[in-house]
Amino acid sequence: MSSETQTPHNEDKTKKRLQLLSVIATIVAIVVVAYARGYGDQVISFSKAAGLLLIGLSVLVIIHEFGHFIAAKAFGMRVERFYLFFDAFDIKLFSFKRGDTEYGIGWLPLGGYVKISGLVDENMDKDFLQSEPQPWEYRSKPVWQRLIVMVGGVVMNVILGILILSMMKFYYGDKRIPMDKVQNGIEVTDTVKVKFKDGTEKKITSIGHVIGFKTGDEIVSYNGEKLPYFEDYSKIGLLIKEGYFEVKRNNEVIKLNVPDNAIDKVQSEEVLPELFTINIPAQIYTDSSSQAFKAGIKTGDVIKRIDSQDIKLYSDVIRYMKNKKSGDSVNVTYLKGGVGEAISISFPLDSNGKMGVYKDESVITNLQTTLNYGFLGSFVPGTVMAFDVVADNIAGLGKIFTGNLSARKSMTGIVGMGQVYNKVVEGSGFKGFLMLTGLISMMLAFANIFPLPLPVLDGGHVVFLLIEWIMGKPVPMKIFFIAQNIGLVVILGLMILTNLNDVLKLFGI
């Protein structure tokens, strides 16, 4: 045989390499075109998000697949492959074999898999069905063992989620504001000018204002329950579920129902994602560019009067300055550092009719109490937080089916998950990365175990196994393969749609 002659194996390998190169070339071309069209910032942002997502996704995939792997091994099943990411076209970045199992890393970062002998999975390998079941195969084991193997990945994701969130509670504790320290009620944003990605500006209100909250309201309860901390009432997650608030206004208790489409308004960016904040004294923050700073008013000073209007709370400042415009001047009476003799000074407003004073957030910080948990005690709030994520996902899915929540705005793919990682890490660093990884671990567990009769995700296999358990015999393979094919189409379709949607949103479309 001459050196120029290729074996069928080598030809197949060359073909697969060319396919991979064509994929890489397409990605490079997209990046180049994006840069040429002026989307350089989006490309950089996407690249950072992709890197963070790969790290987080790798952890979650390995843990999930290890759940299947360890359960299969425990029951004497043979595991042929354990892969992080998919080795599409049989192209892998790295692999080695130990015992009966090949361990490796594929090139397509869309998840991972374990290949268990005698199991028909998304690879659709069914050649083994022509032979008799072997003792080491999945299909030869009792239903209860196969069920444990199928839920093993989800169980590991749940354990990981609870462990991460609990250890964060243990290490960082919780910063909370007791309700007895909320002395002046709440502050609600009425309207604010917002600049959007396309450069346009418009005034929008907060979701709290839409629901009906007013500055000065005193929070009484949520769904009839008096909650201990301010953060229990102000978290946006409450909008996913059906509920109502009770507030005290002018010595009368008023019931405010959460609209069914409240979270959809937030997702659609029609409103600010803010229910309310604490109404604090008029202790302010200024920066060196503001008119107030130039006039001598500094961070920590307390405003007592503007013109002839007495000021008690920061919300009084907002209310009085609401109708001011460029060219107006104000006379401000304030206390230096909140103490001493009152100082009065007059100065002009900026081009937007503003003094340039903001709420001094240190006032709110000083109201916080840190809740510290012991090692074992941290598992209580950690577990509650973990399963709150599952409950929110179930409630959100229900709103999508009823039309009260936009599927396009609420559902996200791998691209969107990467963007979330990017934002969270930029804002909270490694702490944010861990928190988000724990939350996504719970979300993936829920998505995987969802009981659709489509044996691509774990929940589909569980449905078929339960039917087999009840009927006393397995579902005919013909029906199984039909369901498997439908499942593959559905999952691949969802992946394409959600990721395409993420990309369109990234470019402001």
C-alpha positions as CSV (number, residue, x, y, z in Angstrom):
1,M,0.0,0.0,0.0
2,S,1.4,3.4,-0.9
3,S,1.8,6.2,1.6
4,E,-0.9,8.2,-0.3
5,T,-3.6,5.6,0.2
6,Q,-6.0,6.2,3.1
7,T,-7.9,3.6,5.0
8,P,-11.7,4.0,5.5
9,H,-11.0,4.8,9.2
10,N,-8.6,7.6,8.3
11,E,-10.9,9.0,5.7
12,D,-13.7,9.1,8.2
13,K,-11.5,10.8,10.7
14,T,-10.4,13.4,8.1
15,K,-14.1,14.0,7.2
16,K,-15.0,14.6,10.9
17,R,-12.1,17.0,11.3
18,L,-13.2,19.0,8.3
19,Q,-16.7,19.1,9.7
20,L,-15.3,20.5,13.0
21,L,-13.2,23.0,11.1
22,S,-16.2,24.2,9.1
23,V,-18.1,24.8,12.4
24,I,-15.1,26.7,13.8
25,A,-14.8,28.7,10.6
26,T,-18.4,29.7,10.7
27,I,-18.1,30.9,14.3
28,V,-15.0,32.9,13.4
29,A,-16.8,34.4,10.4
30,I,-19.8,35.4,12.6
31,V,-17.4,37.2,15.0
32,V,-15.6,39.0,12.2
33,V,-18.9,40.2,10.7
34,A,-20.1,41.3,14.1
35,Y,-17.0,43.4,14.6
36,A,-17.3,44.9,11.2
37,R,-20.9,45.8,11.8
38,G,-20.0,47.7,15.0
39,Y,-21.0,45.0,17.5
40,G,-17.5,44.7,19.1
41,D,-18.8,45.4,22.6
42,Q,-21.4,42.7,22.3
43,V,-18.8,40.2,21.1
44,I,-16.5,41.0,24.0
45,S,-19.4,40.7,26.4
46,F,-20.5,37.4,24.8
47,S,-16.9,36.0,25.1
48,K,-16.6,36.9,28.8
49,A,-20.1,35.4,29.4
50,A,-19.2,32.2,27.5
51,G,-16.0,31.7,29.6
52,L,-17.8,32.1,32.9
53,L,-20.6,29.8,31.7
54,L,-18.2,27.1,30.6
55,I,-16.8,27.0,34.1
56,G,-20.2,26.9,35.8
57,L,-21.7,24.5,33.3
58,S,-18.7,22.2,33.6
59,V,-19.2,21.8,37.4
60,L,-23.0,21.2,37.0
61,V,-22.6,18.7,34.2
62,I,-19.9,16.7,35.9
63,I,-21.9,16.5,39.1
64,H,-25.1,15.5,37.3
65,E,-23.5,12.8,35.2
66,F,-21.6,11.5,38.2
67,G,-25.0,10.9,39.8
68,H,-25.9,8.6,37.0
69,F,-22.4,7.1,36.9
70,I,-22.1,6.2,40.6
71,A,-25.7,4.8,40.7
72,A,-25.0,2.6,37.7
73,K,-21.8,1.3,39.1
74,A,-23.4,0.6,42.5
75,F,-25.8,-1.8,40.8
76,G,-23.2,-3.5,38.7
77,M,-23.9,-1.8,35.4
78,R,-21.2,-1.2,32.9
79,V,-20.6,2.5,32.0
80,E,-18.9,2.7,28.6
81,R,-18.4,6.5,28.5
82,F,-18.3,9.5,30.9
83,Y,-18.0,12.7,28.9
84,L,-18.0,16.4,29.7
85,F,-19.5,18.1,26.7
86,F,-20.5,16.2,23.5
87,D,-18.0,14.6,21.2
88,A,-20.2,15.3,18.1
89,F,-18.8,13.7,14.9
90,D,-16.8,11.5,17.3
91,I,-14.3,14.3,17.8
92,K,-13.0,14.8,21.3
93,L,-10.5,17.2,22.9
94,F,-9.2,14.7,25.4
95,S,-9.9,11.1,26.5
96,F,-8.5,8.1,28.4
97,K,-9.7,4.7,29.4
98,R,-9.8,3.1,32.8
99,G,-11.4,-0.2,33.3
100,D,-14.5,-0.5,31.1
101,T,-15.1,3.3,31.0
102,E,-13.7,5.9,28.6
103,Y,-13.5,9.3,30.2
104,G,-13.2,12.4,28.0
105,I,-14.0,16.0,27.1
106,G,-16.0,16.7,23.9
107,W,-15.7,19.8,21.8
108,L,-19.4,20.8,21.8
109,P,-20.2,22.5,25.2
110,L,-23.9,21.8,25.4
111,G,-23.9,19.4,28.4
112,G,-22.4,16.0,28.8
113,Y,-23.4,12.3,29.1
114,V,-22.7,8.9,30.5
115,K,-23.2,5.9,28.2
116,I,-24.5,3.0,30.2
117,S,-24.5,-0.5,28.6
118,G,-28.0,-1.6,27.6
119,L,-29.6,1.9,27.8
120,V,-31.1,3.6,24.8
121,D,-30.4,7.3,25.3
122,E,-30.1,10.4,23.1
123,N,-27.3,8.7,21.2
124,M,-30.0,6.3,19.8
125,D,-27.5,3.4,19.9
126,K,-29.8,0.3,19.7
127,D,-27.5,-2.4,18.1
128,F,-27.4,-4.2,21.5
129,L,-31.1,-4.9,21.3
130,Q,-30.3,-7.7,18.7
131,S,-28.7,-9.8,21.5
132,E,-29.8,-11.2,24.8
133,P,-29.6,-8.9,27.9
134,Q,-26.3,-9.3,29.7
135,P,-26.0,-9.2,33.5
136,W,-24.0,-5.9,33.4
137,E,-26.6,-4.1,31.2
138,Y,-29.1,-1.5,32.3
139,R,-32.0,-3.3,30.7
140,S,-31.3,-6.5,32.7
141,K,-31.7,-4.7,36.1
142,P,-34.9,-4.4,38.2
143,V,-37.1,-1.4,37.6
144,W,-36.3,0.1,41.0
145,Q,-32.6,0.1,40.3
146,R,-33.1,1.7,36.9
147,L,-35.2,4.4,38.5
148,I,-32.4,5.2,41.0
149,V,-30.0,5.4,38.1
150,M,-32.3,7.8,36.2
151,V,-32.8,10.1,39.1
152,G,-29.2,10.0,40.2
153,G,-28.2,13.0,38.2
154,V,-31.1,15.1,39.5
155,V,-30.4,14.1,43.1
156,M,-26.7,15.1,42.7
157,N,-27.8,18.5,41.3
158,V,-30.1,19.0,44.3
159,I,-27.4,18.0,46.7
160,L,-25.0,20.4,45.1
161,G,-27.5,23.2,45.1
162,I,-28.4,22.8,48.7
163,L,-24.7,22.4,49.7
164,I,-23.5,25.6,47.9
165,L,-26.4,27.7,49.2
166,S,-26.1,26.4,52.7
167,M,-22.4,26.9,52.9
168,M,-22.8,30.4,51.6
169,K,-25.3,31.0,54.5
170,F,-22.7,29.5,56.9
171,Y,-19.8,31.6,55.6
172,Y,-21.5,34.9,54.8
173,G,-24.6,34.8,56.9
174,D,-27.7,36.9,55.9
175,K,-28.0,40.7,56.1
176,R,-31.6,41.6,57.0
177,I,-33.5,44.6,58.3
178,P,-35.9,43.7,61.1
179,M,-39.4,45.2,60.4
180,D,-39.3,47.0,63.8
181,K,-36.5,49.2,62.4
182,V,-38.6,50.3,59.5
183,Q,-40.0,53.5,61.2
184,N,-41.1,55.7,58.3
185,G,-42.8,53.2,56.0
186,I,-41.7,52.7,52.4
187,E,-40.6,54.8,49.5
188,V,-42.0,54.0,46.1
189,T,-40.6,55.2,42.8
190,D,-43.3,57.0,40.8
191,T,-41.5,57.9,37.5
192,V,-37.9,57.9,36.4
193,K,-36.1,58.6,33.2
194,V,-34.5,55.5,31.7
195,K,-32.1,55.2,28.7
196,F,-32.5,52.0,26.7
197,K,-30.0,50.1,24.6
198,D,-31.2,51.7,21.3
199,G,-30.4,55.2,22.8
200,T,-34.0,56.2,23.4
201,E,-35.1,57.7,26.7
202,K,-38.5,57.6,28.3
203,K,-40.1,57.9,31.7
204,I,-41.3,54.7,33.3
205,T,-42.6,53.7,36.7
206,S,-41.8,50.9,39.1
207,I,-43.7,47.7,39.5
208,G,-44.4,48.7,43.1
209,H,-46.2,51.8,41.8
210,V,-48.2,49.7,39.3
211,I,-49.3,47.4,42.1
212,G,-50.6,50.4,44.1
213,F,-48.0,51.0,46.8
214,K,-47.5,54.7,47.8
215,T,-44.7,56.4,49.6
216,G,-45.4,56.4,53.3
217,D,-47.3,53.1,53.3
218,E,-46.5,50.8,56.3
219,I,-46.2,47.1,55.3
220,V,-48.5,45.0,57.4
221,S,-48.4,41.5,55.9
222,Y,-48.0,39.3,52.8
223,N,-50.8,36.8,52.1
224,G,-52.0,37.5,55.6
225,E,-48.6,36.5,57.2
226,K,-46.5,39.0,59.1
227,L,-42.9,38.4,57.9
228,P,-40.0,39.3,60.2
229,Y,-37.7,41.1,57.8
230,F,-38.1,43.9,55.3
231,E,-36.3,41.8,52.5
232,D,-39.1,39.2,52.9
233,Y,-41.5,41.7,51.5
234,S,-39.4,43.5,48.9
235,K,-38.0,40.6,46.9
236,I,-39.2,40.5,43.2
237,G,-39.7,36.7,43.4
238,L,-43.0,37.3,45.2
239,L,-44.4,38.6,41.9
240,I,-44.2,35.1,40.3
241,K,-46.7,33.7,42.7
242,E,-50.3,34.7,43.3
243,G,-50.5,36.8,46.4
244,Y,-51.5,40.1,48.1
245,F,-50.0,42.7,50.4
246,E,-51.6,44.5,53.2
247,V,-50.5,48.0,53.9
248,K,-51.5,50.7,56.4
249,R,-52.3,54.0,54.8
250,N,-53.9,56.9,56.7
251,N,-54.7,54.6,59.6
252,E,-56.5,52.2,57.3
253,V,-55.4,48.7,56.3
254,I,-55.6,48.3,52.5
255,K,-55.2,45.1,50.5
256,L,-53.1,45.3,47.3
257,N,-53.3,42.3,45.0
258,V,-50.3,41.3,42.8
259,P,-51.5,41.4,39.2
260,D,-51.1,38.1,37.2
261,N,-48.9,39.8,34.7
262,A,-46.7,41.7,37.2
263,I,-43.6,39.6,36.6
264,D,-44.2,39.8,32.8
265,K,-44.1,43.6,33.0
266,V,-40.7,43.3,34.8
267,Q,-39.3,40.8,32.3
268,S,-40.5,43.0,29.4
269,E,-38.8,46.0,30.9
270,E,-42.0,48.0,30.9
271,V,-41.4,48.9,34.5
272,L,-38.5,49.2,37.0
273,P,-37.9,45.9,38.8
274,E,-38.5,47.5,42.2
275,L,-41.3,47.0,44.6
276,F,-40.3,49.6,47.2
277,T,-37.4,50.7,49.4
278,I,-37.2,52.0,53.0
279,N,-38.3,55.6,53.5
280,I,-35.3,57.1,55.3
281,P,-34.4,60.5,56.8
282,A,-33.1,63.1,54.3
283,Q,-29.5,62.2,54.8
284,I,-27.9,62.5,51.4
285,Y,-25.1,61.5,49.2
286,T,-23.4,63.8,46.7
287,D,-20.6,63.5,44.2
288,S,-18.1,66.2,43.0
289,S,-20.0,66.9,39.8
290,S,-23.3,67.9,41.4
291,Q,-24.6,71.4,42.0
292,A,-25.2,70.6,45.7
293,F,-21.6,69.5,46.2
294,K,-20.2,72.6,44.6
295,A,-22.4,74.7,46.9
296,G,-20.9,72.9,49.9
297,I,-23.4,70.1,50.7
298,K,-21.5,66.8,51.2
299,T,-22.3,63.1,51.8
300,G,-23.8,62.6,55.2
301,D,-25.4,66.0,55.5
302,V,-29.1,66.1,56.4
303,I,-31.5,68.4,54.6
304,K,-34.1,70.1,56.8
305,R,-35.7,72.5,54.4
306,I,-35.8,73.4,50.7
307,D,-37.1,76.9,50.1
308,S,-40.1,77.2,52.4
309,Q,-40.8,73.4,52.5
310,D,-39.9,71.5,55.6
311,I,-38.1,68.3,54.9
312,K,-38.2,65.2,57.1
313,L,-37.6,62.3,54.8
314,Y,-35.6,61.7,51.6
315,S,-39.0,61.1,49.8
316,D,-39.9,64.7,50.7
317,V,-36.9,65.8,48.7
318,I,-38.0,63.8,45.7
319,R,-41.6,65.1,46.0
320,Y,-40.6,68.8,46.2
321,M,-38.0,68.6,43.5
322,K,-40.2,66.7,41.0
323,N,-41.4,69.8,39.1
324,K,-38.2,71.8,39.1
325,K,-36.5,72.6,35.8
326,S,-33.3,73.9,34.4
327,G,-32.7,77.6,35.3
328,D,-34.5,77.3,38.7
329,S,-32.6,77.9,42.0
330,V,-33.2,76.5,45.4
331,N,-32.4,77.6,49.0
332,V,-31.4,74.6,51.0
333,T,-31.2,74.4,54.8
334,Y,-29.1,71.5,56.1
335,L,-27.2,70.1,59.0
336,K,-23.5,69.3,58.5
337,G,-23.2,65.6,59.2
338,G,-26.7,65.7,60.6
339,V,-25.7,67.7,63.7
340,G,-24.9,71.3,64.8
341,E,-26.4,74.5,63.6
342,A,-28.5,74.7,60.5
343,I,-26.8,76.2,57.4
344,S,-28.7,77.8,54.5
345,I,-27.4,78.2,51.0
346,S,-28.8,79.1,47.6
347,F,-27.6,77.7,44.3
348,P,-28.8,77.0,40.7
349,L,-30.0,73.6,39.6
350,D,-28.3,71.7,36.7
351,S,-29.6,71.4,33.2
352,N,-32.1,68.7,34.3
353,G,-33.5,70.7,37.1
354,K,-31.7,68.6,39.8
355,M,-29.5,69.4,42.8
356,G,-27.6,66.2,42.4
357,V,-28.4,64.7,45.8
358,Y,-29.1,61.0,46.3
359,K,-30.2,58.7,49.1
360,D,-27.3,57.9,51.5
361,E,-27.4,54.1,51.4
362,S,-25.3,53.9,54.5
363,V,-28.5,54.8,56.5
364,I,-30.1,51.5,55.2
365,T,-26.9,49.6,55.8
366,N,-26.8,50.7,59.4
367,L,-30.3,49.2,59.9
368,Q,-29.2,45.8,58.9
369,T,-28.7,42.9,61.3
370,T,-26.4,40.0,60.3
371,L,-27.9,36.6,60.9
372,N,-25.1,34.1,61.5
373,Y,-25.7,30.3,61.2
374,G,-23.9,27.4,62.6
375,F,-22.6,24.6,60.2
376,L,-25.7,22.4,60.6
377,G,-28.1,25.3,61.1
378,S,-27.1,26.8,57.8
379,F,-28.7,23.9,56.0
380,V,-32.2,25.0,57.0
381,P,-32.2,28.5,55.2
382,G,-30.0,27.0,52.5
383,T,-32.5,24.2,51.7
384,V,-35.4,26.7,51.9
385,M,-33.7,29.0,49.4
386,A,-32.9,26.0,47.1
387,F,-36.5,24.8,46.9
388,D,-37.8,28.3,46.6
389,V,-36.1,28.3,43.2
390,V,-37.9,25.2,42.2
391,A,-41.2,26.7,43.4
392,D,-40.6,29.9,41.5
393,N,-39.8,27.8,38.3
394,I,-43.1,25.9,38.7
395,A,-45.1,29.1,39.2
396,G,-43.3,30.8,36.3
397,L,-44.0,27.9,34.0
398,G,-47.7,28.0,35.0
399,K,-47.8,31.7,34.1
400,I,-46.3,31.0,30.7
401,F,-49.0,28.4,30.0
402,T,-51.7,30.8,31.1
403,G,-50.3,33.7,29.0
404,N,-49.4,35.9,31.9
405,L,-45.7,35.6,31.3
406,S,-43.9,36.0,28.0
407,A,-42.0,32.9,27.0
408,R,-39.6,34.9,25.0
409,K,-38.7,37.2,27.9
410,S,-38.5,34.6,30.6
411,M,-37.0,31.5,28.9
412,T,-33.3,31.6,28.2
413,G,-30.7,29.4,26.7
414,I,-27.0,28.9,27.1
415,V,-26.2,32.4,25.8
416,G,-28.6,34.0,28.2
417,M,-27.2,32.0,31.1
418,G,-23.7,33.2,30.2
419,Q,-24.9,36.8,30.2
420,V,-26.4,36.3,33.7
421,Y,-23.1,34.8,34.9
422,N,-21.3,37.8,33.5
423,K,-23.5,40.4,35.2
424,V,-23.5,38.6,38.5
425,V,-19.8,38.1,38.6
426,E,-19.2,41.8,37.7
427,G,-21.5,42.8,40.5
428,S,-20.6,40.3,43.2
429,G,-17.5,38.5,42.2
430,F,-16.8,34.9,43.3
431,K,-19.6,35.1,45.8
432,G,-22.1,35.8,43.0
433,F,-20.6,33.1,40.9
434,L,-21.2,30.5,43.6
435,M,-24.7,31.7,44.4
436,L,-25.7,31.6,40.8
437,T,-24.2,28.1,40.3
438,G,-26.2,26.8,43.3
439,L,-29.4,28.3,42.0
440,I,-28.9,27.0,38.4
441,S,-28.1,23.6,39.8
442,M,-31.6,23.5,41.3
443,M,-33.1,24.9,38.1
444,L,-31.4,22.2,36.0
445,A,-32.6,19.5,38.4
446,F,-36.2,20.7,37.9
447,A,-35.8,20.9,34.1
448,N,-34.3,17.4,33.9
449,I,-36.9,15.7,36.1
450,F,-40.0,17.4,34.5
451,P,-42.4,14.5,33.9
452,L,-43.0,14.7,30.2
453,P,-43.2,11.3,28.4
454,L,-40.1,12.2,26.3
455,P,-37.2,10.0,27.2
456,V,-34.4,12.4,26.4
457,L,-34.4,14.1,29.8
458,D,-34.3,12.1,32.9
459,G,-38.0,12.8,33.7
460,G,-39.1,11.1,30.5
461,H,-37.2,7.9,31.4
462,V,-38.8,8.0,34.8
463,V,-42.3,8.2,33.3
464,F,-41.6,5.1,31.2
465,L,-40.1,3.2,34.1
466,L,-43.1,4.0,36.3
467,I,-45.5,2.8,33.5
468,E,-43.4,-0.4,33.3
469,W,-43.6,-0.8,37.1
470,I,-47.4,-0.4,37.1
471,M,-48.1,-2.5,34.1
472,G,-45.5,-5.2,35.0
473,K,-43.9,-5.1,31.6
474,P,-41.8,-2.6,29.6
475,V,-43.3,-0.2,27.2
476,P,-42.9,-1.5,23.6
477,M,-39.7,-0.3,22.1
478,K,-41.5,1.0,19.0
479,I,-43.4,3.5,21.2
480,F,-40.2,4.3,23.2
481,F,-38.3,5.1,20.0
482,I,-41.2,7.3,18.7
483,A,-41.2,9.2,22.0
484,Q,-37.4,9.4,22.0
485,N,-37.4,10.9,18.5
486,I,-40.1,13.4,19.4
487,G,-38.1,14.3,22.5
488,L,-35.0,14.9,20.5
489,V,-36.8,17.2,18.1
490,V,-38.5,19.1,20.9
491,I,-35.2,19.6,22.9
492,L,-33.1,20.5,19.9
493,G,-35.9,22.9,18.8
494,L,-36.0,24.6,22.2
495,M,-32.2,24.9,22.3
496,I,-32.1,26.5,18.9
497,L,-35.0,28.9,19.7
498,T,-33.9,29.9,23.2
499,N,-30.3,30.5,22.1
500,L,-31.3,32.4,18.9
501,N,-33.6,34.5,21.1
502,D,-30.7,35.2,23.5
503,V,-28.5,36.3,20.6
504,L,-31.3,38.6,19.2
505,K,-31.7,40.2,22.6
506,L,-28.0,40.6,22.9
507,F,-28.0,42.7,19.7
508,G,-31.1,44.6,20.8
509,I,-33.6,42.9,18.5
